[in-house]
Amino acid sequence: MDFHMQDDGKKAPNSGTVKKPTASLEEIAEAAGVSKMTVSRVLRGATGFSEATRAKVMREVDRLGYLPNRLAAAFGAAAASTLVGVCVPRLSSHFFGQVLESIDRSFARLGYQAMIGSHNQLPEDEELWLRSLLSWRPAGVLLSTKHHSSATLELLRDAAIPVVEFWDLTTSPLDMSVGFNQFDSGHEMGRYAIAQGRKRPGLLGAVRDRPSTGPERFEGFASAVSEAGAPVVAVEILNDLPGFYAGYYGTETLLNKSPDLDMIYYQDDTMAIGGLAYCQRKGIRVPEDIGIAGWGGHEAASILEHRLTTTAIPTRQIGKLSAELLVGRLRNEPVQDITVVPTRLVPGHTL
């Protein structure tokens, strides 16, 4: 894996004595003046670094006698572990429950086992989980976030094991990335809302004193409607976790603030369903009086009296691809560093 880090300026030891063929990854990294993870990626034939870096590492590999047959033996020992760590925001999440099920089934088919944890959208929680996980010598890790603490990055660099960042797509992954673009997902819904004649949209989300992917979608939506000359009129971000009740009372709060809204874009489907319930109770007609759009493709969205307009997320495909890519990396098979899994806008009867 390569962390796109700059070389630290260390120079290779000026020694005229060639070591016996017992050099370790650490010795090669020190001699080449790069990280151990960069050495690991060069030896696996991965991408993400310059040709000069590759040449420098291979020069030290040859000089120090790190022979191909010793490399294969080292990788065989590392791959002896069948444990793979998987960390998601919340174990109770509808989205990540489906992702985890797909990951678990894929690993079982491929001969691996998942060790699952959660980070509650807090980088420090992810770091604590990773410290504990690494004591089990896992073969690799799957992380459902692209934001990590500096200590987590250091731990992963020293471990030099394959890493897949899944869910939120990043074009500069630590090793591999599988997922979709949150901004583009919101932008697509914004364009659709404009096409449906909406001119006074509002946004309703929830966050509980921690990072969230909702703002990226909202930025995409706001960009699309603004480009069409119908900028967002009102925004309400609740200090709560997204859910049915948050959507219910959040809709009341937002409409009290801006009663002339003609649509609301919700952070996810559970909040949108809560908003539908509020409108039904207050006699507000959907979509005649106000349009409603959610996100996530929640199962309940398809059986409502008014089918919810939403964005479907290929959760099981994300899980399957993440597991397969990591195992492919472990087996030294050619794999993509970045895999885009597109979302799909589902027109309903609420917008």
The 8 nearest C-alpha neighbors of each residue, nearest first, counted from 0:
[[1, 40, 174, 36, 37, 161, 39, 173],
 [0, 2, 37, 3, 36, 173, 174, 40],
 [1, 3, 173, 4, 0, 174, 156, 37],
 [4, 2, 1, 5, 48, 47, 173, 171],
 [5, 3, 2, 6, 1, 34, 7, 33],
 [6, 4, 7, 3, 33, 8, 2, 34],
 [5, 7, 33, 8, 32, 4, 9, 34],
 [8, 6, 9, 5, 32, 33, 4, 34],
 [7, 9, 6, 10, 32, 33, 5, 11],
 [10, 8, 32, 7, 11, 29, 6, 31],
 [11, 9, 32, 12, 8, 30, 31, 29],
 [10, 12, 30, 31, 13, 32, 9, 29],
 [13, 11, 14, 30, 10, 29, 31, 9],
 [14, 12, 11, 15, 10, 16, 30, 17],
 [13, 15, 16, 12, 17, 11, 18, 30],
 [14, 16, 17, 13, 12, 18, 62, 63],
 [17, 15, 14, 18, 13, 63, 62, 19],
 [16, 18, 63, 62, 15, 19, 64, 14],
 [19, 17, 63, 16, 20, 64, 22, 21],
 [18, 20, 21, 64, 17, 63, 22, 65],
 [21, 19, 64, 65, 22, 18, 63, 66],
 [20, 22, 19, 23, 65, 64, 18, 63],
 [23, 21, 65, 20, 26, 63, 64, 24],
 [22, 24, 26, 25, 27, 21, 65, 28],
 [23, 25, 27, 26, 35, 28, 38, 22],
 [24, 26, 28, 23, 27, 35, 29, 22],
 [27, 25, 29, 23, 28, 24, 22, 30],
 [26, 28, 30, 24, 25, 29, 31, 59],
 [29, 27, 25, 35, 33, 31, 26, 34],
 [30, 28, 32, 26, 27, 31, 25, 33],
 [29, 31, 11, 27, 28, 32, 12, 26],
 [32, 30, 28, 29, 11, 33, 56, 27],
 [31, 33, 9, 29, 30, 10, 28, 6],
 [32, 34, 28, 6, 31, 29, 37, 35],
 [35, 33, 37, 36, 28, 38, 32, 156],
 [36, 34, 28, 38, 37, 25, 24, 39],
 [35, 37, 159, 39, 0, 34, 156, 38],
 [38, 36, 1, 40, 34, 39, 35, 0],
 [37, 39, 35, 41, 36, 40, 28, 42],
 [38, 40, 36, 42, 37, 41, 43, 35],
 [39, 41, 0, 43, 37, 45, 42, 38],
 [42, 40, 38, 44, 43, 39, 45, 53],
 [41, 43, 39, 44, 40, 38, 45, 57],
 [44, 42, 40, 41, 45, 39, 331, 328],
 [43, 45, 41, 42, 40, 46, 331, 333],
 [46, 44, 40, 43, 41, 47, 0, 42],
 [45, 47, 48, 44, 40, 41, 336, 1],
 [48, 46, 1, 3, 45, 49, 2, 174],
 [47, 49, 46, 52, 50, 3, 1, 53],
 [50, 48, 52, 51, 53, 47, 46, 54],
 [49, 51, 53, 52, 54, 48, 55, 46],
 [52, 50, 54, 49, 53, 55, 48, 56],
 [53, 51, 55, 49, 50, 54, 56, 48],
 [52, 54, 50, 56, 51, 55, 41, 57],
 [55, 53, 51, 57, 52, 56, 58, 50],
 [54, 56, 52, 58, 53, 57, 31, 51],
 [57, 55, 53, 59, 58, 54, 31, 60],
 [56, 58, 60, 54, 59, 55, 61, 53],
 [59, 57, 55, 61, 56, 60, 54, 62],
 [58, 60, 62, 56, 61, 57, 63, 27],
 [61, 59, 57, 65, 58, 63, 62, 64],
 [60, 62, 64, 58, 59, 63, 57, 65],
 [63, 61, 59, 64, 60, 58, 17, 18],
 [64, 62, 18, 60, 61, 59, 17, 65],
 [63, 65, 20, 61, 66, 62, 60, 19],
 [66, 64, 60, 20, 22, 63, 61, 69],
 [65, 67, 69, 64, 68, 70, 20, 61],
 [68, 66, 70, 69, 71, 65, 72, 42],
 [67, 69, 71, 70, 66, 72, 65, 73],
 [68, 70, 72, 66, 67, 71, 73, 65],
 [71, 69, 67, 73, 68, 72, 74, 66],
 [72, 70, 74, 68, 69, 73, 75, 67],
 [71, 73, 75, 69, 70, 74, 76, 68],
 [74, 72, 70, 76, 75, 71, 69, 77],
 [73, 75, 77, 71, 76, 72, 78, 70],
 [76, 74, 72, 78, 73, 77, 71, 79],
 [75, 77, 79, 73, 74, 78, 72, 80],
 [78, 76, 74, 79, 75, 73, 80, 138],
 [77, 79, 75, 80, 76, 138, 74, 329],
 [80, 78, 76, 77, 75, 81, 138, 74],
 [81, 79, 78, 138, 82, 137, 77, 136],
 [80, 82, 111, 112, 138, 79, 83, 110],
 [81, 83, 112, 137, 80, 138, 113, 111],
 [84, 82, 113, 139, 137, 140, 138, 114],
 [85, 83, 140, 114, 113, 115, 141, 139],
 [84, 86, 141, 115, 140, 114, 142, 116],
 [85, 87, 116, 117, 142, 115, 143, 141],
 [88, 86, 117, 143, 89, 118, 116, 142],
 [89, 87, 119, 118, 120, 117, 90, 86],
 [90, 88, 91, 92, 117, 119, 87, 118],
 [89, 91, 92, 117, 96, 87, 95, 88],
 [90, 92, 89, 93, 96, 95, 94, 88],
 [93, 91, 95, 89, 94, 90, 96, 88],
 [92, 94, 96, 95, 91, 97, 297, 90],
 [95, 93, 92, 96, 97, 98, 314, 295],
 [94, 96, 98, 97, 92, 93, 99, 87],
 [95, 97, 99, 93, 98, 94, 92, 100],
 [98, 96, 100, 95, 99, 94, 315, 314],
 [97, 99, 95, 318, 314, 101, 315, 100],
 [100, 98, 102, 96, 101, 97, 95, 103],
 [99, 101, 97, 103, 102, 98, 96, 104],
 [102, 100, 318, 315, 98, 104, 99, 103],
 [103, 101, 318, 99, 105, 100, 319, 104],
 [102, 104, 100, 106, 105, 101, 99, 107],
 [105, 103, 107, 101, 106, 102, 100, 108],
 [104, 106, 108, 102, 107, 103, 319, 101],
 [105, 107, 111, 109, 103, 108, 104, 112],
 [106, 108, 104, 110, 105, 109, 111, 103],
 [109, 107, 105, 106, 110, 104, 111, 103],
 [108, 110, 106, 107, 111, 105, 326, 323],
 [109, 111, 107, 108, 106, 81, 112, 105],
 [112, 110, 81, 106, 107, 109, 82, 113],
 [113, 111, 82, 106, 81, 83, 107, 114],
 [112, 114, 83, 84, 82, 115, 103, 85],
 [115, 113, 84, 85, 83, 82, 112, 116],
 [116, 114, 85, 86, 113, 84, 117, 87],
 [115, 117, 86, 85, 87, 114, 128, 118],
 [118, 116, 87, 86, 88, 89, 119, 90],
 [117, 119, 125, 124, 88, 120, 121, 87],
 [120, 118, 88, 121, 89, 117, 124, 87],
 [121, 119, 88, 118, 210, 209, 122, 211],
 [120, 122, 124, 119, 123, 118, 209, 125],
 [123, 121, 125, 124, 147, 148, 126, 120],
 [122, 124, 126, 125, 121, 127, 148, 118],
 [125, 123, 118, 127, 126, 121, 122, 128],
 [124, 126, 118, 122, 128, 123, 127, 129],
 [125, 127, 123, 129, 151, 124, 128, 130],
 [128, 126, 124, 130, 129, 125, 123, 131],
 [129, 127, 125, 131, 126, 130, 132, 124],
 [128, 130, 132, 126, 131, 127, 133, 125],
 [131, 129, 127, 133, 132, 128, 126, 134],
 [130, 132, 128, 129, 133, 134, 127, 135],
 [131, 133, 129, 134, 130, 135, 128, 84],
 [134, 132, 136, 135, 130, 131, 129, 137],
 [133, 135, 132, 136, 131, 130, 137, 129],
 [136, 134, 133, 132, 137, 131, 82, 80],
 [135, 137, 133, 134, 138, 80, 132, 82],
 [138, 136, 82, 83, 139, 135, 80, 133],
 [137, 139, 80, 83, 82, 78, 81, 160],
 [140, 138, 161, 83, 160, 137, 162, 84],
 [139, 141, 84, 162, 83, 85, 142, 163],
 [142, 140, 85, 163, 162, 164, 84, 86],
 [141, 143, 164, 86, 144, 85, 165, 163],
 [144, 142, 165, 87, 164, 166, 86, 141],
 [143, 145, 146, 142, 164, 167, 165, 166],
 [144, 146, 164, 147, 169, 167, 143, 172],
 [147, 145, 144, 148, 122, 143, 121, 210],
 [148, 146, 122, 151, 145, 149, 152, 144],
 [147, 149, 151, 150, 122, 152, 123, 126],
 [148, 150, 152, 151, 153, 147, 154, 126],
 [149, 151, 153, 148, 152, 154, 126, 147],
 [152, 150, 154, 148, 126, 153, 149, 147],
 [153, 151, 149, 155, 150, 154, 156, 148],
 [152, 154, 150, 156, 151, 155, 157, 149],
 [155, 153, 151, 157, 156, 152, 158, 150],
 [156, 154, 158, 152, 157, 153, 151, 159],
 [155, 157, 153, 36, 159, 154, 158, 152],
 [156, 158, 154, 159, 155, 153, 35, 36],
 [157, 159, 155, 156, 160, 154, 36, 133],
 [160, 158, 36, 156, 157, 155, 39, 35],
 [159, 161, 139, 158, 162, 138, 0, 155],
 [162, 160, 139, 0, 325, 174, 140, 328],
 [161, 163, 140, 174, 141, 139, 175, 160],
 [164, 162, 175, 141, 176, 165, 142, 174],
 [165, 163, 176, 142, 143, 141, 144, 175],
 [164, 166, 177, 143, 178, 176, 167, 163],
 [165, 167, 178, 143, 168, 177, 179, 317],
 [168, 166, 178, 179, 165, 180, 144, 169],
 [169, 167, 178, 179, 180, 177, 176, 166],
 [170, 168, 171, 172, 176, 167, 145, 337],
 [169, 171, 172, 168, 337, 176, 336, 175],
 [172, 170, 169, 173, 3, 176, 174, 2],
 [173, 171, 174, 175, 176, 169, 170, 164],
 [172, 174, 2, 1, 175, 0, 171, 162],
 [173, 175, 0, 172, 162, 1, 163, 336],
 [176, 174, 336, 163, 172, 337, 164, 162],
 [175, 177, 164, 337, 163, 165, 172, 168],
 [178, 176, 165, 338, 168, 339, 337, 321],
 [179, 177, 166, 168, 340, 167, 339, 165],
 [180, 178, 168, 340, 341, 167, 339, 181],
 [179, 181, 183, 168, 182, 167, 184, 178],
 [180, 182, 216, 184, 183, 215, 179, 185],
 [183, 181, 219, 216, 215, 185, 184, 180],
 [182, 184, 186, 180, 185, 181, 219, 187],
 [185, 183, 181, 187, 182, 186, 216, 180],
 [186, 184, 216, 220, 219, 188, 182, 187],
 [185, 187, 219, 220, 183, 189, 223, 188],
 [186, 188, 190, 184, 189, 185, 183, 191],
 [189, 187, 191, 185, 186, 190, 192, 220],
 [190, 188, 220, 186, 223, 192, 191, 187],
 [189, 191, 193, 187, 188, 192, 223, 194],
 [190, 192, 194, 188, 189, 193, 195, 187],
 [193, 191, 195, 189, 194, 190, 197, 188],
 [192, 194, 196, 197, 190, 195, 191, 189],
 [193, 195, 191, 196, 192, 190, 197, 189],
 [196, 194, 192, 193, 197, 191, 350, 190],
 [195, 197, 193, 194, 198, 192, 191, 261],
 [198, 196, 193, 192, 195, 199, 261, 262],
 [197, 199, 229, 200, 196, 193, 261, 230],
 [200, 198, 260, 261, 232, 197, 229, 231],
 [201, 199, 262, 231, 263, 260, 232, 261],
 [200, 202, 263, 233, 231, 232, 234, 262],
 [201, 203, 234, 264, 263, 265, 235, 233],
 [204, 202, 265, 235, 236, 234, 266, 264],
 [205, 203, 236, 266, 265, 237, 235, 202],
 [206, 204, 237, 236, 241, 239, 240, 238],
 [205, 207, 238, 239, 240, 208, 237, 209],
 [206, 208, 239, 238, 209, 240, 205, 237],
 [207, 209, 206, 238, 210, 239, 211, 240],
 [208, 210, 207, 120, 121, 211, 206, 119],
 [211, 209, 120, 212, 208, 121, 206, 207],
 [212, 210, 213, 209, 206, 214, 120, 215],
 [211, 213, 214, 215, 216, 210, 181, 167],
 [212, 214, 216, 211, 215, 266, 217, 204],
 [215, 213, 217, 216, 212, 218, 211, 204],
 [216, 214, 182, 218, 217, 213, 212, 181],
 [217, 215, 185, 182, 219, 181, 213, 218],
 [216, 218, 214, 220, 219, 215, 185, 221],
 [219, 217, 215, 221, 216, 220, 222, 214],
 [218, 220, 186, 182, 185, 216, 222, 217],
 [219, 221, 186, 185, 189, 217, 223, 222],
 [222, 220, 218, 224, 223, 219, 225, 217],
 [221, 223, 219, 225, 220, 224, 218, 226],
 [224, 222, 189, 226, 186, 220, 225, 221],
 [225, 223, 227, 229, 226, 221, 189, 230],
 [224, 226, 230, 228, 222, 229, 227, 223],
 [225, 227, 223, 224, 228, 222, 229, 230],
 [228, 226, 224, 225, 229, 223, 193, 230],
 [227, 229, 225, 226, 230, 224, 198, 223],
 [228, 230, 198, 224, 225, 227, 199, 231],
 [231, 229, 225, 224, 228, 232, 221, 199],
 [230, 232, 200, 201, 233, 221, 199, 229],
 [233, 231, 201, 200, 199, 230, 234, 260],
 [232, 234, 201, 231, 202, 257, 235, 200],
 [235, 233, 202, 201, 203, 236, 232, 253],
 [234, 236, 203, 253, 202, 237, 204, 233],
 [237, 235, 204, 205, 203, 234, 238, 206],
 [238, 236, 205, 239, 206, 204, 235, 249],
 [239, 237, 207, 206, 205, 236, 208, 240],
 [240, 238, 207, 237, 206, 205, 241, 245],
 [239, 241, 206, 205, 207, 242, 238, 245],
 [242, 240, 205, 245, 270, 239, 204, 269],
 [241, 243, 269, 270, 245, 244, 246, 240],
 [242, 244, 273, 269, 270, 246, 245, 272],
 [243, 245, 247, 246, 242, 273, 248, 270],
 [246, 244, 242, 247, 243, 249, 248, 241],
 [270, 245, 247, 273, 274, 249, 243, 244],
 [248, 246, 273, 274, 244, 277, 245, 250],
 [247, 249, 251, 250, 245, 246, 252, 244],
 [250, 248, 252, 246, 251, 247, 245, 253],
 [251, 249, 253, 248, 252, 247, 274, 246],
 [250, 252, 248, 254, 249, 253, 255, 247],
 [253, 251, 249, 255, 250, 254, 248, 256],
 [252, 254, 250, 256, 255, 251, 249, 257],
 [255, 253, 258, 257, 256, 251, 252, 250],
 [256, 254, 252, 253, 257, 258, 251, 250],
 [255, 257, 253, 254, 258, 252, 233, 251],
 [256, 258, 254, 259, 255, 260, 253, 233],
 [259, 257, 254, 260, 255, 256, 253, 261],
 [258, 260, 257, 261, 199, 254, 289, 256],
 [261, 259, 199, 262, 258, 200, 257, 201],
 [260, 262, 289, 199, 200, 290, 197, 259],
 [263, 261, 290, 200, 289, 291, 260, 201],
 [264, 262, 201, 291, 202, 200, 265, 290],
 [263, 265, 292, 202, 293, 291, 201, 203],
 [266, 264, 203, 293, 267, 271, 204, 202],
 [265, 267, 204, 213, 203, 294, 293, 270],
 [268, 266, 294, 293, 265, 269, 270, 295],
 [267, 269, 293, 271, 294, 270, 297, 295],
 [270, 268, 243, 242, 272, 271, 267, 273],
 [246, 269, 271, 243, 273, 242, 268, 272],
 [270, 272, 268, 274, 293, 273, 269, 265],
 [273, 271, 275, 269, 274, 270, 268, 243],
 [272, 274, 247, 243, 246, 270, 276, 271],
 [275, 273, 247, 271, 246, 277, 272, 276],
 [274, 276, 272, 278, 273, 277, 279, 271],
 [275, 277, 273, 279, 274, 278, 280, 272],
 [276, 278, 274, 280, 247, 275, 279, 281],
 [279, 277, 283, 275, 281, 280, 276, 282],
 [280, 278, 276, 282, 277, 281, 283, 275],
 [279, 281, 277, 278, 282, 276, 283, 275],
 [282, 280, 278, 279, 283, 277, 276, 284],
 [283, 281, 279, 280, 278, 284, 277, 285],
 [282, 284, 278, 281, 279, 288, 285, 289],
 [283, 285, 288, 287, 286, 282, 289, 278],
 [286, 284, 287, 289, 349, 288, 290, 283],
 [285, 287, 290, 349, 289, 350, 288, 284],
 [288, 286, 285, 284, 289, 290, 283, 350],
 [289, 287, 284, 286, 285, 283, 261, 290],
 [288, 290, 261, 262, 286, 285, 287, 284],
 [289, 291, 262, 350, 286, 349, 285, 261],
 [290, 292, 263, 349, 350, 262, 264, 289],
 [293, 291, 264, 308, 309, 265, 263, 350],
 [294, 292, 268, 309, 265, 267, 271, 264],
 [293, 295, 267, 310, 309, 268, 296, 266],
 [294, 296, 311, 310, 312, 297, 267, 268],
 [297, 295, 311, 310, 309, 294, 312, 298],
 [296, 298, 300, 299, 295, 268, 269, 301],
 [299, 297, 300, 301, 296, 302, 295, 268],
 [298, 300, 301, 297, 302, 303, 296, 272],
 [301, 299, 307, 298, 297, 302, 303, 306],
 [300, 302, 306, 299, 303, 298, 307, 297],
 [303, 301, 299, 300, 306, 304, 298, 305],
 [302, 304, 305, 306, 301, 300, 299, 307],
 [303, 305, 306, 302, 301, 307, 348, 300],
 [306, 304, 303, 348, 307, 349, 347, 302],
 [307, 305, 347, 303, 348, 301, 300, 304],
 [306, 308, 347, 300, 349, 309, 305, 348],
 [307, 309, 347, 346, 292, 349, 345, 293],
 [308, 310, 293, 294, 345, 292, 307, 296],
 [309, 311, 344, 294, 295, 343, 345, 296],
 [310, 312, 296, 295, 343, 342, 344, 309],
 [311, 313, 342, 314, 295, 296, 310, 343],
 [314, 312, 316, 315, 317, 311, 342, 340],
 [315, 313, 98, 317, 316, 312, 97, 318],
 [316, 314, 318, 101, 98, 317, 313, 97],
 [315, 317, 319, 318, 313, 314, 320, 101],
 [316, 318, 314, 320, 315, 319, 321, 313],
 [319, 317, 102, 98, 101, 315, 321, 316],
 [318, 320, 316, 322, 321, 102, 101, 317],
 [319, 321, 323, 317, 322, 318, 324, 316],
 [322, 320, 318, 324, 319, 323, 317, 177],
 [323, 321, 325, 319, 320, 324, 102, 105],
 [322, 324, 320, 326, 325, 321, 327, 319],
 [325, 323, 327, 321, 326, 322, 320, 328],
 [324, 326, 328, 327, 322, 323, 321, 329],
 [325, 327, 329, 323, 328, 324, 330, 322],
 [326, 328, 324, 332, 330, 325, 329, 323],
 [329, 327, 331, 325, 326, 330, 332, 324],
 [330, 328, 326, 327, 331, 325, 78, 161],
 [329, 331, 327, 328, 332, 326, 78, 325],
 [332, 330, 328, 329, 327, 43, 333, 44],
 [331, 333, 327, 330, 328, 334, 329, 326],
 [334, 332, 331, 335, 327, 328, 45, 44],
 [335, 333, 332, 324, 327, 336, 328, 331],
 [336, 334, 337, 338, 333, 175, 324, 176],
 [335, 337, 175, 176, 174, 334, 338, 172],
 [338, 336, 176, 335, 175, 177, 339, 170],
 [339, 337, 177, 176, 335, 340, 178, 336],
 [338, 340, 178, 179, 177, 341, 337, 168],
 [339, 341, 178, 179, 338, 342, 317, 177],
 [342, 340, 179, 339, 343, 178, 313, 312],
 [341, 343, 312, 311, 313, 310, 340, 179],
 [344, 342, 311, 310, 345, 341, 312, 184],
 [343, 345, 310, 309, 311, 346, 342, 188],
 [344, 346, 309, 310, 308, 343, 347, 311],
 [347, 345, 308, 344, 309, 348, 307, 350],
 [346, 348, 308, 307, 306, 349, 345, 350],
 [347, 349, 306, 305, 350, 307, 308, 286],
 [350, 348, 286, 291, 290, 307, 347, 285],
 [349, 290, 286, 291, 348, 308, 292, 347]]
